[in-house]
Amino acid sequence: MQSNELECISRWEHAFEADPAEKEKYYLTVAYPYPSGAMHVGHGRTYIVPDVIARYQRMKGKQVLFPMAFHVTGTPVIGISKRIANGDEKTIRLYRDLYRVPQDTLDRFIDPMEIVRYFSEEYQRVMQKCGLSIDWRRRFITVDPQYSKFIEWQYKHLHEKDHVVKGAHPVKYCPQCENPVGDHDLLEGDKAEIIKFTLVIFQWGDAKIPCATLRPETIYGVTNLWVNPAVTYVRATIDGEEWILSAEAAAKLGLQDHEVWVKENIPGTALIDQTVSHPLCGDVPVLPATFVDPDMGTGIVMSVPAHAPFDYIALRDLQQQGKYTSIQPIPLISVEGYGEIPAKDAVERAGIRDQNDPGMEALTQEIYSAEFSRGKVFEKYGGKPVREARDDVAALMIERYGSIPMYEFDTRQVICRCGGRVFVKILHDQWFLEYSDPCWKEQVKTQLERMALVPPEVRAEFDRTVDWLKDWACTRRVGLGTKLPWDPTWIIEPLSDSTIYMAYYTISHHLRAIPPENLTPEVFDYIFLGKGNPQTVDRETLDRIRNEFLYWYPYEYRFSAKDLISNHLTFQLFHHRALFPQELQPKGMVVFGMGLLNGAKMSSSKGNVFLLEDALKEFGADTVRMFLVGSAEPWQDFDWRNELVSSTKKQIERFWNTVNEAKVAEGAYDIDAWLMSRLQHRIMSTSAALESFQTRQALQEAFFGVEADLKWYRRRLPEGANGGAVMQDLCRTWVRLLAPFIPYTCEALWSDIGGEGMVSFAPWPVADESLISPEVELAEELLARTVEDIESIRKLIPMEPTSIKLFVAPAWKHEAFRIIAASTDKTRVMRDIMQNEDMRRRGREATDAAKQITKFVLKLPPDLVKQLQEATLDEQAILEGARAFLEHEFGVPVTVQNAEESTHPKASGALPFKPAIVIE
C-alpha cells in the first residue's frame, strides 16, 4: 500500500464520525455483509458507490451518516465450521487457498464465532483500505446482546399486532440440518420459489398413478401418460392407498404431511403399454419417454399433445418410427394467434426438429403464457377463460377425484450451505410473518408510491413482490440469532432479523454502554416511539438517544442488490410500516446490478472471484474505485477485467501529472475564457448526475469531460505555451470534483496545491454563471467541427494539400436555419420557408438549401440547435481569427471567404455552422 494511502487511512480514522448537528442531515445505508469469506470486487462496488454519494453530500455541507455492521445470524457460519471440522476438502481449499486464511486461524474455525471474528475484522480492514467514509463507532454484529434486545422489542410489537402467526406451511427444509432454511442459508438455488402442483390420480388396476401438473384444466386433452423405461419406480402405500411413483417423489411426499411406506420396486418397462384411466379423460395408454425426470413431480407425466409442445414432439417422434399412430392430439383451449392445435402450430412454425431442440423450453413458456393470459376452454368443457378454469378444475379434482397438492421448487437443485439437498416440507407449529395480509400489503403499496426508487423501472418489481409475497417462516430451531421472546424454543431467522436495523445504527454506539438486561421493550418504546416511562435507563440518557434517533431518521436512501427486492428490500418496508409512524418511513432506495468477472457471474463457492484485497494491492484503492464506478451505472451489471483496470490506473496518473504541472502555470490566453466556461458546465453536469445516482455519468463528466476540454485547450494555445494561470483555478475545482471518486489521490493533491484541511470536507464546486460564455463556446465548437471535417476529407484524399479554402454560409442561409430549427414539424418545413419573402425570391436555391439544412439540423444535438437558433455568430470573423491556428494544424495556407462572394462550385454547399471546405 502506498504511503499516501496509509497516511489518509490514519487521517480519516475518526473524521467521518457523524453526530447530530445544526446542519441538514443525509443518512444513507447499504445492506450489511455476511462475513463468512473474503470480499471480492463485486462487494467492492456495493460499498464504493454509496461512499461516492456520501462523500459528495458531505462536500455539499450536509451532516452525513454512513454506518456499517455485520450480519452473522442463521446457519451459514455453523455449516462452514461443521464442514471444516469434518475435514471437507472443498471447503478447506476455499478458505486456505482462495481466502488465504492462515492455518492456525483455520484450525480455530471449528468454532463458528471464530469465523465471524476473523472475517468481520478483515471486512473492516478492507473497507478502510477502499477509502469508505464509514462511522465505525456504530459497528455491531447481529448476535450482540444489545442487538438481540432490539430484535425482541420488534417481534413483541409484530406479535401484538398479529403480524406473526402460527401455522402449517410449505417451507424450504434441509433434512441434514433438520431445519427450515432461508435464501441466506443456501449454496445453490437461492432464487427457488415453492410452487404448488395438483396431483391428478389415474387408476391402474388396484393401484393409483399420480401425475403432477400446473395445468389441471388440460385433463380433458390427455391422450397418454409418459413413463421413463430406464427408471425403477416404487409401489408405496400413501395414506393407506397403493400408489405407483418414483422413489424420489415418495420421499418428497413423506415431508409433506403424508404417511409413506415403500413396499417394492417396479421397473419402468413394466408400466409401458399399460392402460390407465381417469373419469375426466377415460382410458389412456402409458408410453415410453426418456425425457421424464424421476426427480420432477412424481416421475410420471400426463401428456396433452394439443397444448404442450414437449408432449406433441415426443408423440410425433414415436409416430415417425411407426408407433402409436392412432393417437391424435385432443384440443380443448382456443387461443388467439394459434391454430386449432396450438402446440402443433407453434412447433411447426418454429421449425423444431425433435424433443432435444434447445428452443423447446422457450416455446413451452410461450404457449403456456399465451393460453393462461388469452386462452379459453371449449364450451363443452365449461367455456371459461383458462385462468378461471384452472382453479375450478383443481378444486373439482380435489373434491371428487382424490387429487392432492404437492409442492416442488421451480428450479432444480436447491443446496444448503451444509452441503445437503433442500426439499419442500410442510412445517407445523412454525411461526410466520403474515405478509399475505391484504391490509398490510396495502400499507406497503401506499408507502412505495411515496418513495424515490432508482432506477424507476424497479417499481414494477417491488409491486409484483408485494402482490405475490406469501407468509414467511421467520423462525428456525438451530443457528445463531435472537430467541423468539414468547416461544424461546425458536430462533428468529436471518432475513427476519434484518428488517429495521437501519434504525438501530442511529443509536448503536450509545447502547453499547448500557447493560443488555436494562434494554427492556419499554426502553425501545421510549427511544423509537416516544412512549412510556422506563426505569432501567436514566431519562437524560434516554432523551439523548431518542434525539439522536429523531435527528437521523428516516434514512434518505438504502442501497442494495436487485436480487434482494424479492425478500429483504420488500420485507423492510412491511416492518417499517408495522412499527413506525408515517414521518419515519423510508424515503428512497437504489437498486444495484450484479458483478461479472471476465463476463461470468461472480461466485465465491464456484471460485469465480477476484478478491478485493488483491485488487487493492495490485492496482491501488483509487484505481479500483474509479474502475468500479466508471464501468457501469449502479443498476447495471458490471464486468471486471484486469486489462481494463490497468488503463484506469494510467488515467489517474495523467490527472496527477496535469495538476502538478499546473502549479507553475502563469499568464493569460484568449482560449482561457472558453476553458472556464466549459468547466462550469462540467460542474453542473457532474452535480446533476450525482443527484440522480448516475455515478458513471458523473465520472464521465468530472474526469473524461474535463480531460477532453483540456486536450482542446492545449491544442489551441500558441506554440510552446503550456497553459495560463487559469489552469490553477481549474485544478482547484477539478481535484474537488474527483474527490468523491478517487479520494486518496485528491487528498494528496489538495494539500499540494495549498487547499485548506481535508478535501473530503472541502466545499463542493458550484458553477459560476458569470463565467459561462455561450458565444465563446459556440465559436470553439464551430472551429473544432471544422477541424474534424478537414481531417476527415484529408483521410479520403490521398494527396499532399497545398492550400485549404473555407466558405462560410451567407446570412440568408442562417435565416433559413432559424426558421427550420424553430419549426415543430420538420416535414412541413418548406411551407414555412416559402412564407419568407427573401426565400421565395431565391426559388430553387432556397428549397435545395432548406433540404440540406433540415438534414443537418436533425443530425445536431437538440441543445446545440437551440443555442445556434438564439445566437448570431460571425463565422467568417471566428475562422479568420483562428487562421494562424488552422495553418499551424494543417501546415498549409488557409483562406476564409463568404460563399456568395466566390464562384467556386463547392462554395454553394456551405451551411450555417458547417463551412464548405476545398482542399487543393
Secondary structure, 3 states (H helix, E strand, C coil): CCHHHHHHHHHHCCCCCCCCCCCCEEEEEECCCCCCCCCEHHHHHHHHHHHHHHHHHHHCCCEEECCCCECCCECHHHHHHHHHHCCCHHHHHHHHHHCCCCHHHHHHCCCHHHHHHHHHHHHHHHHHHCCCCCCHHHCCECCCHHHHHHHHHHHHHHHHCCCEEEEEEEEEEECCCCEECCHHHEEECCCCCEEEEEEEEEEECCEEEEEEECCHHHHHHCCEEEECCCCEEEEEEECCEEEEEEHHHHHHHHCCCCCEEEEEEEEHHHCCCCEEEECCCEEEEEEECCCCCCCCCCCEEEECCCCCHHHHHHHHHHHHCCCCCCCCCCCCEECCCCCCCHHHHHHHHCCCCCCCCCCHHHHHHHHHHHHHHHCEECHHHCCCEHHHHHHHHHHHHHHHCCCEEEEEECCCCCEECCCCECEEEEEEEEEEECCCCHHHHHHHHHHHHHCEEECCCHHHHHHHHHHHCCCEECEECCCECCECCCCCCCEECCHHHCCCHHHHHCCHHHHCCCCHHHCCHHHHHHHHHCCCCCCCCCHHHHHHHHHHHHHHCCCCEEEEEHHHCCCHHHHHHHHHHHHCCHHHCCCEEEEECCEEECCEECECCCCECCEHHHHHHHHCHHHHHHHHHHCCCCCCCEEECHHHHHHHHHHHHHHHHHHHHHCCCCCCCCCHHHHHHHHHHHHHHHHHHHHCCCHHHHHHHHHHHHHHHHHHHHHHCCCCCCCCCHHHHHHHHHHHHHCCCCHHHHHHHHHHCCCCCCHHHCCCCCCCHHHCCHHHHHHHHHHHHHHHHHHHHHHHCCCCCCCEEEEECCHHHHHHHHHHHHCCCHHHHHHHHHCCHHHHHHCHHHHHHHHHHHHHHHHCCHHHHHHHHHCCCCHHHHHHHCHHHHHHHHCCCEEEEEHHHCCCHHHHHCECCECEEEEC
